């Protein structure tokens, strides 16, 4: 019983890590970065 709980817990942690590392977009955590905008319309020209 305890061995199954540890195995499932490890599996859930590993799957969560893989989703966090590879599937979630990086901009989701950093927010909006408007450093390359050139005006109020956010055109992105340099």
CHARMM-style PDB file with segment names, atoms N, HN, CA, C and O in Angstrom:
ATOM      1  N   UNK     1       0.816  -1.195   0.000  1.00  0.00      PROA
ATOM      2  CA  UNK     1       0.000   0.000   0.000  1.00  0.00      PROA
ATOM      3  C   UNK     1       0.865   1.266   0.000  1.00  0.00      PROA
ATOM      4  O   UNK     1       0.665   2.157  -0.825  1.00  0.00      PROA
ATOM      5  N   UNK     2       1.810   1.340   0.912  1.00  0.00      PROA
ATOM      6  HN  UNK     2       1.973   0.616   1.583  1.00  0.00      PROA
ATOM      7  CA  UNK     2       2.673   2.523   0.979  1.00  0.00      PROA
ATOM      8  C   UNK     2       3.575   2.598  -0.256  1.00  0.00      PROA
ATOM      9  O   UNK     2       3.875   3.687  -0.746  1.00  0.00      PROA
ATOM     10  N   UNK     3       3.998   1.451  -0.748  1.00  0.00      PROA
ATOM     11  HN  UNK     3       3.754   0.567  -0.350  1.00  0.00      PROA
ATOM     12  CA  UNK     3       4.843   1.438  -1.932  1.00  0.00      PROA
ATOM     13  C   UNK     3       4.079   1.974  -3.144  1.00  0.00      PROA
ATOM     14  O   UNK     3       4.660   2.681  -3.968  1.00  0.00      PROA
ATOM     15  N   UNK     4       2.813   1.658  -3.266  1.00  0.00      PROA
ATOM     16  HN  UNK     4       2.341   1.085  -2.596  1.00  0.00      PROA
ATOM     17  CA  UNK     4       2.006   2.185  -4.365  1.00  0.00      PROA
ATOM     18  C   UNK     4       1.819   3.691  -4.241  1.00  0.00      PROA
ATOM     19  O   UNK     4       1.868   4.407  -5.241  1.00  0.00      PROA
ATOM     20  N   UNK     5       1.609   4.170  -3.039  1.00  0.00      PROA
ATOM     21  HN  UNK     5       1.569   3.589  -2.226  1.00  0.00      PROA
ATOM     22  CA  UNK     5       1.467   5.618  -2.846  1.00  0.00      PROA
ATOM     23  C   UNK     5       2.749   6.353  -3.222  1.00  0.00      PROA
ATOM     24  O   UNK     5       2.704   7.400  -3.868  1.00  0.00      PROA
ATOM     25  N   UNK     6       3.880   5.807  -2.820  1.00  0.00      PROA
ATOM     26  HN  UNK     6       3.916   4.957  -2.295  1.00  0.00      PROA
ATOM     27  CA  UNK     6       5.154   6.437  -3.179  1.00  0.00      PROA
ATOM     28  C   UNK     6       5.383   6.401  -4.688  1.00  0.00      PROA
ATOM     29  O   UNK     6       5.876   7.372  -5.262  1.00  0.00      PROA
ATOM     30  N   UNK     7       5.032   5.299  -5.327  1.00  0.00      PROA
ATOM     31  HN  UNK     7       4.631   4.510  -4.860  1.00  0.00      PROA
ATOM     32  CA  UNK     7       5.218   5.185  -6.772  1.00  0.00      PROA
ATOM     33  C   UNK     7       4.317   6.166  -7.512  1.00  0.00      PROA
ATOM     34  O   UNK     7       4.769   6.841  -8.437  1.00  0.00      PROA
ATOM     35  N   UNK     8       3.049   6.254  -7.119  1.00  0.00      PROA
ATOM     36  HN  UNK     8       2.682   5.706  -6.368  1.00  0.00      PROA
ATOM     37  CA  UNK     8       2.141   7.196  -7.769  1.00  0.00      PROA
ATOM     38  C   UNK     8       2.522   8.647  -7.483  1.00  0.00      PROA
ATOM     39  O   UNK     8       2.398   9.503  -8.359  1.00  0.00      PROA
ATOM     40  N   UNK     9       2.970   8.923  -6.297  1.00  0.00      PROA
ATOM     41  HN  UNK     9       3.071   8.228  -5.585  1.00  0.00      PROA
ATOM     42  CA  UNK     9       3.425  10.268  -5.970  1.00  0.00      PROA
ATOM     43  C   UNK     9       4.622  10.681  -6.812  1.00  0.00      PROA
ATOM     44  O   UNK     9       4.689  11.808  -7.301  1.00  0.00      PROA
ATOM     45  N   UNK    10       5.566   9.762  -6.976  1.00  0.00      PROA
ATOM     46  HN  UNK    10       5.512   8.847  -6.578  1.00  0.00      PROA
ATOM     47  CA  UNK    10       6.733  10.035  -7.810  1.00  0.00      PROA
ATOM     48  C   UNK    10       6.326  10.250  -9.259  1.00  0.00      PROA
ATOM     49  O   UNK    10       6.864  11.127  -9.935  1.00  0.00      PROA
ATOM     50  N   UNK    11       5.383   9.454  -9.736  1.00  0.00      PROA
ATOM     51  HN  UNK    11       4.946   8.741  -9.187  1.00  0.00      PROA
ATOM     52  CA  UNK    11       4.903   9.596 -11.109  1.00  0.00      PROA
ATOM     53  C   UNK    11       4.224  10.946 -11.317  1.00  0.00      PROA
ATOM     54  O   UNK    11       4.435  11.589 -12.345  1.00  0.00      PROA
ATOM     55  N   UNK    12       3.422  11.378 -10.367  1.00  0.00      PROA
ATOM     56  HN  UNK    12       3.250  10.856  -9.532  1.00  0.00      PROA
ATOM     57  CA  UNK    12       2.739  12.663 -10.475  1.00  0.00      PROA
ATOM     58  C   UNK    12       3.733  13.819 -10.434  1.00  0.00      PROA
ATOM     59  O   UNK    12       3.596  14.787 -11.182  1.00  0.00      PROA
ATOM     60  N   UNK    13       4.722  13.720  -9.569  1.00  0.00      PROA
ATOM     61  HN  UNK    13       4.834  12.933  -8.962  1.00  0.00      PROA
ATOM     62  CA  UNK    13       5.739  14.772  -9.496  1.00  0.00      PROA
ATOM     63  C   UNK    13       6.542  14.845 -10.795  1.00  0.00      PROA
ATOM     64  O   UNK    13       6.830  15.935 -11.288  1.00  0.00      PROA
ATOM     65  N   UNK    14       6.901  13.685 -11.348  1.00  0.00      PROA
ATOM     66  HN  UNK    14       6.666  12.800 -10.947  1.00  0.00      PROA
ATOM     67  CA  UNK    14       7.672  13.667 -12.598  1.00  0.00      PROA
ATOM     68  C   UNK    14       6.852  14.221 -13.755  1.00  0.00      PROA
ATOM     69  O   UNK    14       7.368  14.995 -14.560  1.00  0.00      PROA
ATOM     70  N   UNK    15       5.586  13.838 -13.849  1.00  0.00      PROA
ATOM     71  HN  UNK    15       5.167  13.209 -13.195  1.00  0.00      PROA
ATOM     72  CA  UNK    15       4.734  14.345 -14.927  1.00  0.00      PROA
ATOM     73  C   UNK    15       4.522  15.850 -14.783  1.00  0.00      PROA
ATOM     74  O   UNK    15       4.537  16.577 -15.776  1.00  0.00      PROA
ATOM     75  N   UNK    16       4.326  16.318 -13.554  1.00  0.00      PROA
ATOM     76  HN  UNK    16       4.314  15.728 -12.747  1.00  0.00      PROA
ATOM     77  CA  UNK    16       4.159  17.753 -13.331  1.00  0.00      PROA
ATOM     78  C   UNK    16       5.405  18.537 -13.694  1.00  0.00      PROA
ATOM     79  O   UNK    16       5.318  19.636 -14.241  1.00  0.00      PROA
ATOM     80  N   UNK    17       6.560  17.974 -13.392  1.00  0.00      PROA
ATOM     81  HN  UNK    17       6.631  17.081 -12.948  1.00  0.00      PROA
ATOM     82  CA  UNK    17       7.813  18.646 -13.745  1.00  0.00      PROA
ATOM     83  C   UNK    17       7.969  18.743 -15.259  1.00  0.00      PROA
ATOM     84  O   UNK    17       8.373  19.786 -15.774  1.00  0.00      PROA
ATOM     85  N   UNK    18       7.656  17.677 -15.970  1.00  0.00      PROA
ATOM     86  HN  UNK    18       7.327  16.830 -15.552  1.00  0.00      PROA
ATOM     87  CA  UNK    18       7.787  17.702 -17.429  1.00  0.00      PROA
ATOM     88  C   UNK    18       6.825  18.700 -18.060  1.00  0.00      PROA
ATOM     89  O   UNK    18       7.187  19.390 -19.013  1.00  0.00      PROA
ATOM     90  N   UNK    19       5.619  18.781 -17.544  1.00  0.00      PROA
ATOM     91  HN  UNK    19       5.325  18.220 -16.769  1.00  0.00      PROA
ATOM     92  CA  UNK    19       4.657  19.756 -18.060  1.00  0.00      PROA
ATOM     93  C   UNK    19       5.149  21.168 -17.776  1.00  0.00      PROA
ATOM     94  O   UNK    19       5.086  22.035 -18.648  1.00  0.00      PROA
ATOM     95  N   UNK    20       5.642  21.406 -16.555  1.00  0.00      PROA
ATOM     96  HN  UNK    20       5.693  20.701 -15.847  1.00  0.00      PROA
ATOM     97  CA  UNK    20       6.131  22.734 -16.186  1.00  0.00      PROA
ATOM     98  C   UNK    20       7.358  23.127 -17.010  1.00  0.00      PROA
ATOM     99  O   UNK    20       7.508  24.291 -17.380  1.00  0.00      PROA
ATOM    100  N   UNK    21       8.221  22.176 -17.295  1.00  0.00      PROA
ATOM    101  HN  UNK    21       8.099  21.230 -16.995  1.00  0.00      PROA
ATOM    102  CA  UNK    21       9.484  22.471 -17.973  1.00  0.00      PROA
ATOM    103  C   UNK    21       9.301  22.658 -19.477  1.00  0.00      PROA
ATOM    104  O   UNK    21       9.922  23.545 -20.063  1.00  0.00      PROA
ATOM    105  N   UNK    22       8.459  21.838 -20.114  1.00  0.00      PROA
ATOM    106  HN  UNK    22       7.954  21.117 -19.638  1.00  0.00      PROA
ATOM    107  CA  UNK    22       8.422  21.818 -21.574  1.00  0.00      PROA
ATOM    108  C   UNK    22       7.118  22.309 -22.192  1.00  0.00      PROA
ATOM    109  O   UNK    22       7.141  22.817 -23.313  1.00  0.00      PROA
ATOM    110  N   UNK    23       6.000  22.181 -21.520  1.00  0.00      PROA
ATOM    111  HN  UNK    23       5.981  21.769 -20.609  1.00  0.00      PROA
ATOM    112  CA  UNK    23       4.736  22.490 -22.173  1.00  0.00      PROA
ATOM    113  C   UNK    23       4.197  23.872 -21.854  1.00  0.00      PROA
ATOM    114  O   UNK    23       3.503  24.462 -22.681  1.00  0.00      PROA
ATOM    115  N   UNK    24       4.496  24.398 -20.686  1.00  0.00      PROA
ATOM    116  HN  UNK    24       5.060  23.918 -20.015  1.00  0.00      PROA
ATOM    117  CA  UNK    24       4.000  25.733 -20.353  1.00  0.00      PROA
ATOM    118  C   UNK    24       4.845  26.796 -21.051  1.00  0.00      PROA
ATOM    119  O   UNK    24       6.070  26.682 -21.088  1.00  0.00      PROA
ATOM    120  N   UNK    25       4.210  27.822 -21.601  1.00  0.00      PROA
ATOM    121  HN  UNK    25       3.214  27.915 -21.571  1.00  0.00      PROA
ATOM    122  CA  UNK    25       4.984  28.885 -22.263  1.00  0.00      PROA
ATOM    123  C   UNK    25       5.784  29.694 -21.251  1.00  0.00      PROA
ATOM    124  O   UNK    25       5.331  29.931 -20.131  1.00  0.00      PROA
ATOM    125  N   UNK    26       6.958  30.107 -21.650  1.00  0.00      PROA
ATOM    126  HN  UNK    26       7.327  29.914 -22.560  1.00  0.00      PROA
ATOM    127  CA  UNK    26       7.823  30.866 -20.758  1.00  0.00      PROA
ATOM    128  C   UNK    26       7.269  32.266 -20.495  1.00  0.00      PROA
ATOM    129  O   UNK    26       7.522  32.832 -19.431  1.00  0.00      PROA
ATOM    130  N   UNK    27       6.531  32.828 -21.424  1.00  0.00      PROA
ATOM    131  HN  UNK    27       6.325  32.369 -22.288  1.00  0.00      PROA
ATOM    132  CA  UNK    27       5.969  34.161 -21.232  1.00  0.00      PROA
ATOM    133  C   UNK    27       4.848  34.149 -20.199  1.00  0.00      PROA
ATOM    134  O   UNK    27       4.456  35.206 -19.705  1.00  0.00      PROA
ATOM    135  N   UNK    28       4.332  32.983 -19.869  1.00  0.00      PROA
ATOM    136  HN  UNK    28       4.651  32.124 -20.271  1.00  0.00      PROA
ATOM    137  CA  UNK    28       3.284  32.875 -18.862  1.00  0.00      PROA
ATOM    138  C   UNK    28       3.787  33.301 -17.495  1.00  0.00      PROA
ATOM    139  O   UNK    28       3.028  33.859 -16.702  1.00  0.00      PROA
ATOM    140  N   UNK    29       5.065  33.045 -17.208  1.00  0.00      PROA
ATOM    141  HN  UNK    29       5.681  32.592 -17.852  1.00  0.00      PROA
ATOM    142  CA  UNK    29       5.638  33.377 -15.920  1.00  0.00      PROA
ATOM    143  C   UNK    29       6.287  34.750 -15.897  1.00  0.00      PROA
ATOM    144  O   UNK    29       6.394  35.355 -14.830  1.00  0.00      PROA
ATOM    145  N   UNK    30       6.725  35.262 -17.046  1.00  0.00      PROA
ATOM    146  HN  UNK    30       6.639  34.770 -17.913  1.00  0.00      PROA
ATOM    147  CA  UNK    30       7.453  36.522 -17.079  1.00  0.00      PROA
ATOM    148  C   UNK    30       6.545  37.729 -17.277  1.00  0.00      PROA
ATOM    149  O   UNK    30       6.966  38.855 -17.013  1.00  0.00      PROA
ATOM    150  N   UNK    31       5.331  37.530 -17.726  1.00  0.00      PROA
ATOM    151  HN  UNK    31       4.989  36.616 -17.940  1.00  0.00      PROA
ATOM    152  CA  UNK    31       4.421  38.648 -17.960  1.00  0.00      PROA
ATOM    153  C   UNK    31       4.676  39.271 -19.323  1.00  0.00      PROA
ATOM    154  O   UNK    31       5.373  38.696 -20.158  1.00  0.00      PROA
ATOM    155  N   UNK    32       4.117  40.431 -19.538  1.00  0.00      PROA
ATOM    156  HN  UNK    32       3.551  40.899 -18.859  1.00  0.00      PROA
ATOM    157  CA  UNK    32       4.265  41.120 -20.815  1.00  0.00      PROA
ATOM    158  C   UNK    32       5.536  41.953 -20.817  1.00  0.00      PROA
ATOM    159  O   UNK    32       5.826  42.671 -19.859  1.00  0.00      PROA
ATOM    160  N   UNK    33       6.289  41.849 -21.904  1.00  0.00      PROA
ATOM    161  HN  UNK    33       6.054  41.266 -22.682  1.00  0.00      PROA
ATOM    162  CA  UNK    33       7.516  42.620 -22.050  1.00  0.00      PROA
ATOM    163  C   UNK    33       7.361  43.525 -23.268  1.00  0.00      PROA
ATOM    164  O   UNK    33       7.405  43.059 -24.406  1.00  0.00      PROA
ATOM    165  N   UNK    34       7.180  44.800 -23.024  1.00  0.00      PROA
ATOM    166  HN  UNK    34       7.144  45.178 -22.099  1.00  0.00      PROA
ATOM    167  CA  UNK    34       6.977  45.758 -24.105  1.00  0.00      PROA
ATOM    168  C   UNK    34       8.209  46.608 -24.321  1.00  0.00      PROA
ATOM    169  O   UNK    34       8.087  47.791 -24.639  1.00  0.00      PROA
ATOM    170  N   UNK    35       9.389  46.044 -24.160  1.00  0.00      PROA
ATOM    171  HN  UNK    35       9.489  45.083 -23.901  1.00  0.00      PROA
ATOM    172  CA  UNK    35      10.611  46.826 -24.288  1.00  0.00      PROA
ATOM    173  C   UNK    35      10.927  47.172 -25.742  1.00  0.00      PROA
ATOM    174  O   UNK    35      11.709  48.089 -25.991  1.00  0.00      PROA
ATOM    175  N   UNK    36      10.336  46.459 -26.713  1.00  0.00      PROA
ATOM    176  HN  UNK    36       9.701  45.714 -26.511  1.00  0.00      PROA
ATOM    177  CA  UNK    36      10.652  46.732 -28.116  1.00  0.00      PROA
ATOM    178  C   UNK    36       9.548  47.520 -28.799  1.00  0.00      PROA
ATOM    179  O   UNK    36       9.491  47.526 -30.028  1.00  0.00      PROA
ATOM    180  N   UNK    37       8.672  48.183 -28.061  1.00  0.00      PROA
ATOM    181  HN  UNK    37       8.718  48.178 -27.062  1.00  0.00      PROA
ATOM    182  CA  UNK    37       7.609  48.964 -28.681  1.00  0.00      PROA
ATOM    183  C   UNK    37       8.125  50.365 -29.007  1.00  0.00      PROA
ATOM    184  O   UNK    37       9.036  50.879 -28.359  1.00  0.00      PROA
ATOM    185  N   UNK    38       7.517  50.963 -30.026  1.00  0.00      PROA
ATOM    186  HN  UNK    38       6.776  50.545 -30.553  1.00  0.00      PROA
ATOM    187  CA  UNK    38       7.991  52.274 -30.462  1.00  0.00      PROA
ATOM    188  C   UNK    38       6.937  53.348 -30.285  1.00  0.00      PROA
ATOM    189  O   UNK    38       7.131  54.474 -30.745  1.00  0.00      PROA
ATOM    190  N   UNK    39       5.849  53.043 -29.646  1.00  0.00      PROA
ATOM    191  HN  UNK    39       5.691  52.129 -29.272  1.00  0.00      PROA
ATOM    192  CA  UNK    39       4.815  54.052 -29.458  1.00  0.00      PROA
ATOM    193  C   UNK    39       3.667  53.498 -28.657  1.00  0.00      PROA
ATOM    194  O   UNK    39       3.775  52.441 -28.034  1.00  0.00      PROA
ATOM    195  N   UNK    40       2.574  54.214 -28.677  1.00  0.00      PROA
ATOM    196  HN  UNK    40       2.486  55.072 -29.183  1.00  0.00      PROA
ATOM    197  CA  UNK    40       1.430  53.787 -27.878  1.00  0.00      PROA
ATOM    198  C   UNK    40       0.662  52.643 -28.526  1.00  0.00      PROA
ATOM    199  O   UNK    40      -0.113  51.963 -27.854  1.00  0.00      PROA
ATOM    200  N   UNK    41       0.868  52.416 -29.841  1.00  0.00      PROA
ATOM    201  HN  UNK    41       1.498  52.969 -30.387  1.00  0.00      PROA
ATOM    202  CA  UNK    41       0.131  51.338 -30.503  1.00  0.00      PROA
ATOM    203  C   UNK    41       0.862  50.000 -30.447  1.00  0.00      PROA
ATOM    204  O   UNK    41       0.366  49.010 -30.986  1.00  0.00      PROA
ATOM    205  N   UNK    42       2.046  49.947 -29.795  1.00  0.00      PROA
ATOM    206  HN  UNK    42       2.448  50.750 -29.357  1.00  0.00      PROA
ATOM    207  CA  UNK    42       2.757  48.693 -29.544  1.00  0.00      PROA
ATOM    208  C   UNK    42       3.090  47.966 -30.845  1.00  0.00      PROA
ATOM    209  O   UNK    42       2.845  46.766 -30.969  1.00  0.00      PROA
ATOM    210  N   UNK    43       3.650  48.697 -31.818  1.00  0.00      PROA
ATOM    211  HN  UNK    43       3.849  49.672 -31.717  1.00  0.00      PROA
ATOM    212  CA  UNK    43       3.898  48.114 -33.133  1.00  0.00      PROA
ATOM    213  C   UNK    43       5.129  47.211 -33.148  1.00  0.00      PROA
ATOM    214  O   UNK    43       5.220  46.348 -34.021  1.00  0.00      PROA
ATOM    215  N   UNK    44       6.062  47.364 -32.245  1.00  0.00      PROA
ATOM    216  HN  UNK    44       5.988  48.066 -31.537  1.00  0.00      PROA
ATOM    217  CA  UNK    44       7.216  46.493 -32.160  1.00  0.00      PROA
ATOM    218  C   UNK    44       8.351  46.847 -33.105  1.00  0.00      PROA
ATOM    219  O   UNK    44       9.235  46.019 -33.324  1.00  0.00      PROA
ATOM    220  N   UNK    45       8.357  48.056 -33.676  1.00  0.00      PROA
ATOM    221  HN  UNK    45       7.639  48.728 -33.498  1.00  0.00      PROA
ATOM    222  CA  UNK    45       9.457  48.430 -34.560  1.00  0.00      PROA
ATOM    223  C   UNK    45      10.674  48.835 -33.738  1.00  0.00      PROA
ATOM    224  O   UNK    45      10.551  49.268 -32.592  1.00  0.00      PROA
ATOM    225  N   UNK    46      11.852  48.686 -34.345  1.00  0.00      PROA
ATOM    226  HN  UNK    46      11.951  48.335 -35.276  1.00  0.00      PROA
ATOM    227  CA  UNK    46      13.069  48.997 -33.584  1.00  0.00      PROA
ATOM    228  C   UNK    46      13.699  50.303 -34.001  1.00  0.00      PROA
ATOM    229  OT1 UNK    46      14.727  50.696 -33.451  1.00  0.00      PROA
TER     230      UNK     46
END
